[in-house]
Amino acid sequence: MKKLTSFITFSIAFTIFSCSSSDSVSTPTETYPNVIAAFSGKIDLNNLSNYANQSKPAYITKDNTAGNPITDKGATLGRVLFYDKNLSSNNTISCASCHIQANAFGDDTDASDGVNGTTTRHAMRLVNSRFSNETKFFWDERATTLEAQTSQPIQNHIEMGFSGTSGDGSITTLITKLQAIGYYKELFKYVYGSEEITETKLQNALAQFIRSIQSFDSKYDIGRAAVQNDNQPFSNFTAQENQGKNLFLTPPVFDTSGVRISGGFGCAGCHAPPEFDIDPNTKNNGVIGVLNGTGIDITNTKAPSLRDLLNANGTPNGPMMHTGSFATLQNVIGHYGTITIAPRNTNLDPRLTPSGFGQQLNINATEVTALIAFIKTLTGTNVYTDPKWSSPFK
């Protein structure tokens, strides 16, 4: 009996020792000295930030994650890649150079600086990119997934300079460059089990990080959580904010000349709550200018979520539209208030042309103020300061 007891005790002790040894072998920081040296105090591989299991409201139902679910490891690698200027040909530009946390991951200038000039479209805000019906990306929707989008700026001659043309190296040149960096050898092995770097691995990690960037702590979210649907008055809203919400939600009623005679503005027809993402069937919105060029561009049909369009101070997180041509919400509302049909715009959304006329919303000052008050309620706070979305290099 004593021998049996001793054997059981030894077996239990050995099992406990074996499990703890195995756990410590799987992710000991001492085997990743380059990560420690580069990101000490910012990234702890034994205590990763929560990217994979963030809470979101029950009324948020859209999700374009598809076959690349967010993991803490993958998003951590994505964070490093997102902020690393080594991803540009001259080590001066990162994804975060154009998509700035303080601006809800957009830019506060019309055109962003690249390694060979400035961008040809305004940098779109990335907040809540995961939560949309539209699964295509870029203003002209040329990328069918977020994964496909992530490496296109890298392979753009103007933006990050690994185009494989005009004297640039290619994406293979970049991969070779990254494989020589100690912390990437360790991080890719940590995430994927191998030091090998591929474009697909880059894309998946970047997409996981970008999809993790979410904002659901706004005044709107507090009000929405307390009601059954958006059409009910929100008890935490002022009368003006509820008026603005009604104008946003309620479709306009037009006469035969396209002039609004009753109803609201119908913004929700293209930017449906509670995600406020863009309707995948939306066509051009009447803005057809070209940034840093001449001619017209009627291919732009994508837009970012209206959440965090404004910052906590109530000012825009940068200029609006693909041209960056609207500096204020008053400018935007004025554009939609009077749509001019450009003869060469063959892609104008028919929702903006009732009875074949450019819509005339007949907006008054009280309505403008109310709509702006409502849009301000869509702004959160955490997205601007949360360390897990900040640079690991600082």
Secondary structure as the mmCIF struct_conf table of DSSP 4:
data_model
#
loop_
_struct_conf.conf_type_id
_struct_conf.id
_struct_conf.beg_label_comp_id
_struct_conf.beg_label_asym_id
_struct_conf.beg_label_seq_id
_struct_conf.end_label_comp_id
_struct_conf.end_label_asym_id
_struct_conf.end_label_seq_id
HELX_RH_AL_P HELX_RH_AL_P1 LYS A 2 SER A 26
BEND BEND1 THR A 27 THR A 27
HELX_RH_3T_P HELX_RH_3T_P1 THR A 29 THR A 31
HELX_RH_AL_P HELX_RH_AL_P2 PRO A 33 PHE A 39
TURN_TY1_P TURN_TY1_P1 SER A 40 LYS A 42
TURN_TY1_P TURN_TY1_P2 LEU A 45 ASN A 46
BEND BEND2 ASN A 47 ASN A 47
TURN_TY1_P TURN_TY1_P3 ALA A 52 ASN A 53
TURN_TY1_P TURN_TY1_P4 ALA A 58 TYR A 59
TURN_TY1_P TURN_TY1_P5 ALA A 66 GLY A 67
HELX_RH_AL_P HELX_RH_AL_P3 ASP A 72 TYR A 83
HELX_RH_3T_P HELX_RH_3T_P2 LYS A 85 LEU A 87
BEND BEND3 SER A 88 SER A 88
TURN_TY1_P TURN_TY1_P6 SER A 89 ASN A 90
BEND BEND4 ASN A 91 ASN A 91
HELX_RH_AL_P HELX_RH_AL_P4 CYS A 95 CYS A 98
BEND BEND5 HIS A 99 HIS A 99
STRN STRN1 ILE A 100 ILE A 100
HELX_RH_3T_P HELX_RH_3T_P3 GLN A 101 ASN A 103
TURN_TY1_P TURN_TY1_P7 ALA A 104 PHE A 105
STRN STRN2 GLY A 106 GLY A 106
BEND BEND6 ASP A 108 ALA A 111
STRN STRN3 ASP A 113 GLY A 114
TURN_TY1_P TURN_TY1_P8 VAL A 115 ASN A 116
STRN STRN4 GLY A 117 THR A 118
BEND BEND7 THR A 120 ARG A 121
HELX_LH_PP_P HELX_LH_PP_P1 HIS A 122 ARG A 125
TURN_TY1_P TURN_TY1_P9 VAL A 127 ARG A 130
BEND BEND8 PHE A 131 PHE A 131
BEND BEND9 ASN A 133 ASN A 133
STRN STRN5 PHE A 137 PHE A 137
BEND BEND10 PHE A 138 PHE A 138
TURN_TY1_P TURN_TY1_P10 TRP A 139 ASP A 140
STRN STRN6 ALA A 143 ALA A 143
BEND BEND11 THR A 144 THR A 145
HELX_RH_AL_P HELX_RH_AL_P5 LEU A 146 THR A 150
TURN_TY1_P TURN_TY1_P11 SER A 151 GLN A 155
TURN_TY1_P TURN_TY1_P12 HIS A 157 MET A 160
BEND BEND12 GLY A 161 GLY A 161
BEND BEND13 GLY A 164 THR A 165
TURN_TY1_P TURN_TY1_P13 SER A 166 GLY A 167
HELX_RH_AL_P HELX_RH_AL_P6 ILE A 171 GLN A 179
TURN_TY1_P TURN_TY1_P14 ALA A 180 ALA A 180
BEND BEND14 ILE A 181 ILE A 181
HELX_RH_AL_P HELX_RH_AL_P7 GLY A 182 TYR A 192
BEND BEND15 GLY A 193 GLU A 195
HELX_RH_AL_P HELX_RH_AL_P8 GLU A 199 SER A 212
BEND BEND16 SER A 218 SER A 218
HELX_RH_AL_P HELX_RH_AL_P9 LYS A 219 ARG A 224
TURN_TY1_P TURN_TY1_P15 ALA A 225 ALA A 226
BEND BEND17 VAL A 227 ASN A 229
TURN_TY1_P TURN_TY1_P16 ASP A 230 ASN A 231
BEND BEND18 GLN A 232 GLN A 232
HELX_LH_PP_P HELX_LH_PP_P2 PRO A 233 PHE A 234
TURN_TY1_P TURN_TY1_P17 SER A 235 ASN A 236
BEND BEND19 PHE A 237 PHE A 237
HELX_RH_AL_P HELX_RH_AL_P10 ALA A 239 LEU A 249
BEND BEND20 THR A 250 THR A 250
HELX_LH_PP_P HELX_LH_PP_P3 PRO A 251 PRO A 251
STRN STRN7 PRO A 252 PHE A 254
TURN_TY1_P TURN_TY1_P18 THR A 256 SER A 257
BEND BEND21 GLY A 258 GLY A 258
STRN STRN8 VAL A 259 VAL A 259
STRN STRN9 ARG A 260 GLY A 263
HELX_RH_3T_P HELX_RH_3T_P4 CYS A 267 GLY A 269
TURN_TY1_P TURN_TY1_P19 CYS A 270 CYS A 270
STRN STRN10 HIS A 271 ALA A 272
TURN_TY1_P TURN_TY1_P20 PRO A 273 PHE A 276
STRN STRN11 ASP A 277 ILE A 278
TURN_TY1_P TURN_TY1_P21 PRO A 280 ASN A 281
STRN STRN12 ASN A 284 ASN A 284
BEND BEND22 GLY A 286 GLY A 286
TURN_TY1_P TURN_TY1_P22 LEU A 291 ASN A 292
BEND BEND23 GLY A 293 GLY A 295
BEND BEND24 LEU A 306 LEU A 306
TURN_TY1_P TURN_TY1_P23 ARG A 307 ASP A 308
BEND BEND25 LEU A 309 LEU A 309
STRN STRN13 LEU A 310 LEU A 310
TURN_TY1_P TURN_TY1_P24 ALA A 312 ASN A 313
BEND BEND26 GLY A 314 THR A 315
STRN STRN14 PRO A 316 PRO A 316
BEND BEND27 ASN A 317 GLY A 318
STRN STRN15 MET A 320 MET A 320
BEND BEND28 MET A 321 MET A 321
TURN_TY1_P TURN_TY1_P25 HIS A 322 THR A 323
STRN STRN16 PHE A 326 PHE A 326
BEND BEND29 THR A 328 THR A 328
HELX_RH_AL_P HELX_RH_AL_P11 LEU A 329 GLY A 337
STRN STRN17 THR A 338 THR A 338
TURN_TY1_P TURN_TY1_P26 PRO A 343 ARG A 344
TURN_TY1_P TURN_TY1_P27 THR A 346 ASN A 347
STRN STRN18 LEU A 348 LEU A 348
HELX_RH_3T_P HELX_RH_3T_P5 PRO A 350 LEU A 352
HELX_RH_3T_P HELX_RH_3T_P6 PRO A 354 GLY A 356
BEND BEND30 PHE A 357 PHE A 357
STRN STRN19 GLN A 360 GLN A 360
HELX_RH_AL_P HELX_RH_AL_P12 ALA A 365 LYS A 376
TURN_TY1_P TURN_TY1_P28 THR A 377 LEU A 378
BEND BEND31 THR A 381 THR A 381
HELX_RH_3T_P HELX_RH_3T_P7 ASN A 382 TYR A 384
TURN_TY1_P TURN_TY1_P29 THR A 385 THR A 385
HELX_RH_3T_P HELX_RH_3T_P8 PRO A 387 TRP A 389
BEND BEND32 SER A 390 SER A 390
BEND BEND33 PRO A 392 PRO A 392
#
